[in-house]
């Protein structure tokens, strides 16, 4: 019964973290480029009263044994690597990645960050930056007098200048991918950082031989959060929490009964 109390408590703690994750997914349902997460659980240690395979007699062994689990814990939060819906914005500085890949941006600490959010605008010097001022890498500068900006599916950025009929190329957007994108570290502001689990970034041309996605100008990728799934998961987490709380109550009542017998 004492094990039941702690085991059920571990289940309640795990579902609290699960609900926190669901809340974060729902809160970012309108965040462009956001990729939802899913909590993965793992069971805790087992108390072995009889080990499986232990000797029953000199000629026989125990087939299954007797083991009592001691609860659960959240193992990790898995990033859901699915494509979000693409929505048209009409803004020539909005870019969406259709397929695999991340934009590269230069962070204030001179570290390269990676993002799926393609909302950019030129700063005072004409360099394309995010809403937080992080410059797109490789750097692309838009001429101040440009009358038209076009971005090809391969990331080629061209600008039309006054008095010219042909657009001039001003840069190329490159994308990055990772051997294990699920191992990236989320640091907020739609930014991911590489870790030893994700591996180093592999940079290439959009739509090229590296399997990277293509660039869609005038569009943004919406969050890949499925509202219906999140509400279902929220109900399941709530019911699981309630079930574990009832186990705590039942164990407490049994202990209360023992105390009354002792009296």
C-alpha positions as CSV (number, residue, x, y, z in Angstrom):
1,X,0.0,0.0,0.0
2,X,2.9,2.3,0.7
3,X,4.2,1.5,-2.8
4,X,0.7,2.3,-4.2
5,X,0.8,5.8,-2.7
6,X,4.2,6.7,-4.3
7,X,3.4,4.9,-7.5
8,X,0.2,6.7,-8.0
9,X,1.9,10.0,-7.1
10,X,4.4,9.4,-9.8
11,X,1.6,9.0,-12.3
12,X,0.0,12.2,-11.1
13,X,3.3,14.1,-11.5
14,X,3.8,12.7,-15.0
15,X,0.3,13.8,-16.1
16,X,0.9,17.3,-14.7
17,X,4.0,17.6,-17.0
18,X,1.9,16.1,-19.8
19,X,-0.8,18.7,-19.3
20,X,1.9,21.5,-19.2
21,X,3.1,20.3,-22.6
22,X,-0.4,20.2,-24.0
23,X,-0.9,23.8,-22.8
24,X,2.2,24.9,-24.5
25,X,1.1,23.3,-27.8
26,X,-2.3,25.0,-27.6
27,X,-0.7,28.3,-26.6
28,X,1.4,28.2,-29.8
29,X,-1.3,27.1,-32.2
30,X,-1.0,30.4,-34.0
31,X,2.8,30.7,-33.9
32,X,4.2,30.4,-37.4
33,X,6.7,27.6,-37.8
34,X,6.0,26.1,-34.4
35,X,6.4,22.3,-34.1
36,X,4.4,20.7,-31.4
37,X,5.8,18.3,-28.8
38,X,4.6,15.0,-27.4
39,X,5.6,13.6,-24.0
40,X,7.0,10.1,-23.9
41,X,6.7,8.2,-20.7
42,X,8.9,5.3,-19.3
43,X,8.3,3.0,-16.4
44,X,10.4,3.2,-13.2
45,X,12.3,0.5,-11.3
46,X,10.7,-2.8,-10.5
47,X,10.8,-4.6,-7.1
48,X,11.4,-8.2,-7.8
49,X,9.8,-10.5,-5.2
50,X,10.7,-13.5,-7.4
51,X,13.1,-13.1,-10.3
52,X,12.0,-14.5,-13.7
53,X,14.0,-17.6,-14.4
54,X,14.9,-18.2,-10.7
55,X,15.2,-21.8,-9.7
56,X,11.9,-23.3,-8.4
57,X,13.4,-26.8,-7.8
58,X,16.6,-28.5,-8.9
59,X,15.0,-29.3,-12.3
60,X,12.7,-26.3,-12.9
61,X,12.8,-22.5,-13.1
62,X,10.2,-19.9,-12.5
63,X,8.5,-19.0,-15.8
64,X,7.4,-15.4,-15.1
65,X,8.5,-14.3,-11.7
66,X,6.8,-11.7,-9.5
67,X,7.8,-8.1,-10.1
68,X,6.0,-5.0,-8.9
69,X,6.5,-1.7,-10.8
70,X,7.1,1.5,-8.9
71,X,5.5,4.0,-11.2
72,X,6.3,6.1,-14.2
73,X,8.2,9.2,-15.3
74,X,8.3,11.5,-18.3
75,X,11.2,10.3,-20.5
76,X,11.4,13.0,-23.1
77,X,9.3,15.5,-25.2
78,X,9.4,14.4,-28.8
79,X,9.2,17.1,-31.5
80,X,6.6,16.3,-34.0
81,X,8.3,16.6,-37.4
82,X,5.3,17.1,-39.6
83,X,4.6,19.9,-42.1
84,X,2.4,22.7,-41.0
85,X,-0.2,24.2,-43.3
86,X,1.0,26.9,-45.6
87,X,-1.0,30.2,-45.6
88,X,-0.7,33.0,-48.2
89,X,0.3,36.4,-46.7
90,X,1.0,38.4,-49.8
91,X,4.1,39.7,-48.2
92,X,7.2,39.2,-50.4
93,X,9.4,39.0,-47.3
94,X,7.5,36.0,-45.9
95,X,9.0,32.6,-46.8
96,X,7.7,29.1,-46.1
97,X,9.7,25.9,-46.3
98,X,7.8,23.2,-48.0
99,X,9.5,20.1,-46.9
100,X,12.6,19.5,-44.8
101,X,14.9,22.2,-43.5
102,X,15.5,25.2,-41.3
103,X,16.4,28.8,-41.9
104,X,19.7,29.9,-40.4
105,X,19.8,33.1,-38.4
106,X,22.6,34.9,-36.5
107,X,21.9,35.3,-32.8
108,X,23.2,38.2,-30.6
109,X,25.8,35.9,-29.1
110,X,27.1,35.2,-32.7
111,X,25.8,31.6,-32.5
112,X,23.8,30.3,-35.5
113,X,20.2,29.5,-34.6
114,X,17.7,27.5,-36.7
115,X,14.0,28.2,-37.3
116,X,11.0,27.2,-39.4
117,X,9.5,30.7,-39.1
118,X,10.1,32.6,-42.3
119,X,8.8,36.0,-41.4
120,X,11.6,38.5,-42.4
121,X,11.9,42.2,-43.0
122,X,14.8,44.4,-44.0
123,X,16.5,46.4,-41.2
124,X,18.0,49.9,-41.6
125,X,20.9,48.5,-43.6
126,X,18.6,46.5,-45.9
127,X,19.6,43.1,-44.4
128,X,16.8,40.6,-44.0
129,X,16.2,39.9,-40.2
130,X,13.6,38.3,-38.1
131,X,11.2,40.2,-35.8
132,X,13.9,40.0,-33.1
133,X,16.5,41.4,-35.4
134,X,18.4,38.2,-36.0
135,X,20.0,38.3,-39.5
136,X,19.3,35.6,-42.0
137,X,22.4,33.6,-42.9
138,X,24.0,33.8,-45.4
139,X,23.3,37.5,-45.1
140,X,21.0,39.0,-47.8
141,X,20.8,42.7,-48.3
142,X,17.8,44.2,-50.2
143,X,18.6,47.4,-52.1
144,X,16.7,50.4,-50.7
145,X,15.3,51.4,-54.1
146,X,14.3,47.9,-55.2
147,X,10.8,47.9,-56.8
148,X,10.3,44.2,-56.8
149,X,11.7,41.2,-54.8
150,X,11.4,37.7,-56.1
151,X,12.5,34.5,-54.4
152,X,12.8,31.3,-56.4
153,X,12.0,27.8,-55.0
154,X,15.7,27.2,-54.9
155,X,16.3,30.2,-52.6
156,X,17.6,32.6,-55.3
157,X,16.7,36.2,-54.2
158,X,16.5,38.7,-57.0
159,X,15.6,42.5,-57.0
160,X,14.4,44.7,-59.7
161,X,15.9,48.2,-59.6
162,X,14.5,51.4,-61.1
163,X,15.3,51.9,-64.8
164,X,16.2,48.2,-65.2
165,X,14.1,45.5,-66.9
166,X,16.0,42.5,-65.7
167,X,16.2,41.5,-62.0
168,X,19.6,41.3,-60.4
169,X,20.5,38.4,-58.0
170,X,21.2,39.8,-54.5
171,X,21.7,36.5,-52.6
172,X,20.7,32.9,-52.0
173,X,18.7,31.5,-49.1
174,X,20.3,28.3,-47.8
175,X,18.6,25.7,-45.6
176,X,20.0,23.4,-42.9
177,X,19.0,20.0,-41.9
178,X,20.1,17.6,-39.1
179,X,20.5,13.8,-38.8
180,X,18.2,13.9,-35.7
181,X,16.0,17.1,-35.7
182,X,14.3,15.7,-32.6
183,X,17.6,16.3,-30.7
184,X,17.5,20.0,-31.2
185,X,17.3,22.3,-28.2
186,X,14.4,24.7,-28.1
187,X,15.4,28.1,-26.7
188,X,12.3,30.1,-27.5
189,X,11.5,32.8,-30.1
190,X,11.1,29.9,-32.6
191,X,14.8,29.2,-32.4
192,X,16.5,25.8,-32.2
193,X,20.1,25.1,-31.3
194,X,22.1,22.0,-32.2
195,X,23.2,19.5,-29.6
196,X,25.3,16.4,-29.7
197,X,22.0,14.4,-30.1
198,X,21.0,16.4,-33.2
199,X,24.4,16.3,-34.8
200,X,25.9,19.1,-36.8
201,X,23.9,21.1,-39.4
202,X,24.1,20.0,-43.0
203,X,23.6,23.1,-45.2
204,X,22.5,23.0,-48.8
205,X,20.4,24.5,-51.5
206,X,16.6,24.3,-51.2
207,X,15.2,21.6,-53.4
208,X,18.7,20.2,-54.1
209,X,20.3,16.8,-53.8
210,X,20.4,17.0,-50.0
211,X,16.7,16.4,-49.8
212,X,15.9,19.9,-48.5
213,X,12.5,21.4,-49.0
214,X,11.8,24.3,-51.4
215,X,11.1,28.0,-50.6
216,X,7.6,29.4,-51.1
217,X,7.5,33.2,-51.3
218,X,4.6,35.2,-49.8
219,X,3.6,32.3,-47.6
220,X,4.1,31.3,-44.0
221,X,4.1,27.8,-42.4
222,X,1.5,27.6,-39.6
223,X,2.0,25.6,-36.4
224,X,1.5,21.9,-36.9
225,X,-0.7,21.7,-33.8
226,X,-3.8,19.7,-34.2
227,X,-6.3,21.3,-31.9
228,X,-8.6,18.3,-31.8
229,X,-5.8,15.9,-30.9
230,X,-4.6,18.2,-28.2
231,X,-8.1,18.4,-26.6
232,X,-8.4,14.6,-26.7
233,X,-4.9,14.3,-25.1
234,X,-6.0,16.9,-22.5
235,X,-9.1,14.8,-21.6
236,X,-7.0,11.6,-21.4
237,X,-4.4,13.3,-19.2
238,X,-7.2,14.6,-16.9
239,X,-8.8,11.1,-16.6
240,X,-5.4,9.5,-15.9
241,X,-4.7,12.0,-13.2
242,X,-8.1,11.4,-11.7
243,X,-7.5,7.6,-11.8
244,X,-4.1,7.9,-10.0
245,X,-5.7,10.2,-7.4
246,X,-8.3,7.5,-6.7
247,X,-5.5,5.0,-6.2
248,X,-4.0,7.3,-3.6
249,X,-7.4,7.6,-1.9
250,X,-8.0,3.9,-1.9
251,X,-4.5,3.2,-0.5
252,X,-5.1,5.8,2.2
253,X,-8.5,4.2,3.1
254,X,-6.8,0.7,3.4
255,X,-4.1,2.2,5.7
256,X,-6.8,3.8,7.7
257,X,-8.5,0.4,8.1
258,X,-5.3,-1.2,9.3
259,X,-4.9,1.6,11.9
260,X,-8.5,1.0,13.1
261,X,-7.8,-2.7,13.5
262,X,-4.7,-2.0,15.5
263,X,-6.7,0.1,17.8
